[in-house]
Amino acid sequence: MSKLTNLKKGVVGVCAATMLTGLCAAPAFAVNNTAATGTSSVDVTATINISATVPTTLPISITNDTITGPGDFSIGNTTKGFDVALTDVKVTNKTDNNFTLASSDTTLAPNALCVTISQKNDVTKKTVLTESSATGLNWTIGKSTDGTTATPLALTMDIKSGTLDKTFLSSYFTKASAFDVAWTIGLA
């Protein structure tokens, strides 16, 4: 045999072996036509920093037997892009004071105060402040456009009193803190 014949047999053998391997390997590389499906859960966490300004003091004056509240004041919303709401107001009476907070101004006992807060532009929206929470107000305060400039909610505080006696008046001959007001503000 010549070298060329051996070379031909070798090439034919290699080709045959390659073809045989390809045919035998076909099932190992078969394509699965069944589609696979799956789902992904997308979780969202929102963080909104509510920012508002409330009055630090609300001055009340007493002249003889007439008590005058602070009148007009406002709460400002500096939350950028979101309206907020005044949702609750609560008064905490100082324990050393000689007055009570009344829930109505119709018949006030001696040394009783009826403190009312109302929206300046809508007097139908008002609440009497007592030592229990005035929940469910939901008085909307518009959003701040830049997060710095406050959008105000204009309010008015009115105070009516029963007869003020010497014991009550003597507590306030000098400036004294009568009660604290707690404001609760949330998203509108």
Salt bridges, closest charged atoms under 4 A:
ASP72 OD2 - LYS120 NZ 2.92
ASP105 OD2 - LYS160 NZ 3.26
ASP180 OD2 - LYS94 NZ 2.89
